[in-house]
Amino acid sequence: MSATILVVEDEPAIQALIEVNLRRAGHVVQLAADAETARRLVQEALPDLVLLDWMLPGMSGVDFARLLRSQARTRSLPIIMLTARAGERDKIEGLELGADDYVTKPFSPRELVARIKAVLRRHAPQATEDAVELGSLRLDPATHRVTAGSEEINLGPTEFRLLHFLMTHPERVHARSQLLDQVWGDHVFVEERTVDVHIRRLRAALEPSGHDALIQTVRGSGYRISAA
């Protein structure tokens, strides 16, 4: 499954190299040459990850990372710093300000894609193509198939994304607002009861295989999926 990656890099050649390789890896790429443009893009819709150059015109990448970490909406947004500064002190500074990884120039495009995949796997497993299993229930994002044993379960696209998110975050309780942000996108304005409608559809699709009971309602809080 593709992730939306915001690339904040002011050198056109490096920006183009990153864009080509990320698109080849199946990701959706947004481009910004400075922090102000990046800030506007993040305000419009949260990406799954920010690839952020250390040195930028105007606000530096370091200061932009601090800004993202200071705001509740972007506090947990995965950030990979990209820089020519390879000194240990610089790496420590980058990681201490909240970056999830640190890649130095020049870099291997294959390594960069692998590092992005590793960070996404930790922070946003629903944005990867890794198959996920919960008991006999299996969801494969690459083939867009859900199976219960040998039986295939047909889901609509929203129910598929909803189940994928829940299965990659088992036992955690998610409020309706959180599910709207993660499954529909934080830039999409729909009523919270929309979540209830799709939960009912998801349960109905899982009922013939007996997996509907995995989707639990937590009164006053939201929903979770349980392996029990």
C-alpha positions, 0 to 999 in steps of 0.5 A, spaced: 500 500 500 502 506 498 504 512 503 504 519 502 510 522 503 512 529 503 519 531 500 522 538 503 528 539 499 531 545 495 536 542 490 532 540 484 536 534 482 536 531 489 528 532 489 527 529 482 532 523 484 528 522 490 521 523 487 523 518 481 525 512 486 519 513 491 514 513 485 517 507 483 516 504 490 509 505 489 508 512 494 505 518 492 510 524 493 508 531 495 514 536 493 516 542 497 522 547 496 522 550 503 519 550 509 513 555 508 510 551 502 511 544 506 507 547 512 501 549 507 501 542 505 501 539 512 495 544 513 491 541 507 492 534 509 497 530 513 502 526 509 504 519 512 511 521 512 516 527 511 523 527 508 526 533 510 532 536 508 536 539 514 538 546 510 533 550 507 532 557 505 528 561 510 526 556 516 531 551 516 529 543 516 531 543 524 526 549 526 521 546 521 521 539 525 521 542 531 515 546 529 511 539 527 513 536 534 510 542 538 503 541 535 498 536 537 496 534 530 503 533 527 507 531 534 507 523 531 508 525 524 514 520 522 520 525 520 526 523 516 532 528 516 536 528 510 543 532 510 550 532 508 552 534 515 554 527 517 558 529 524 556 525 530 553 531 534 549 533 528 546 526 528 544 527 535 541 533 534 537 531 529 534 525 533 533 529 539 529 534 536 524 528 534 527 525 527 525 518 527 531 517 522 537 520 519 540 519 512 546 523 510 548 525 503 550 522 498 545 516 499 543 510 496 536 511 493 535 503 495 537 505 502 533 511 502 527 507 500 528 501 505 529 506 511 522 509 509 519 503 509 522 501 516 520 508 519 513 507 516 512 499 519 514 502 526 509 508 525 504 507 520 504 499 518 497 500 515 501 504 509 505 498 508 504 492 503 505 487 509 500 482 510 497 482 517 494 476 520 489 476 526 488 468 528 485 465 522 483 472 519 488 475 514 489 481 510 493 482 504 494 489 502 498 487 495 492 483 493 487 487 496 484 480 499 481 478 506 481 471 507 478 467 513 482 460 512 480 458 505 474 463 505 475 470 501 471 475 505 469 481 500 469 488 503 468 495 500 474 500 499 473 503 506 471 497 510 478 494 507 482 500 510 478 500 516 479 493 517 487 494 515 488 500 520 484 496 526 488 489 524 495 493 524 493 496 531 490 490 535 488 491 542 488 499 542 482 503 543 481 508 537 476 514 538 471 515 532 475 522 530 482 518 530 479 513 525 476 518 521 483 521 521 487 515 519 482 511 515 478 517 511 484 522 512 484 528 517 482 533 511 476 529 509 470 532 513 464 527 515 460 526 521 463 521 526 457 517 526 459 515 519 464 510 522 459 507 526 455 505 519 462 502 516 463 498 522 456 495 522 458 494 514 465 491 516 461 486 522 456 484 517 461 482 512 465 478 517 459 475 520 459 469 516 466 467 518 465 468 525 470 474 525 465 479 527 466 479 534 473 481 533 470 488 532 469 490 539 465 497 541 468 500 547 462 504 550 464 512 551 471 511 547 470 508 540 472 501 537 478 496 537 479 489 534 481 483 539 485 477 538 481 474 544 
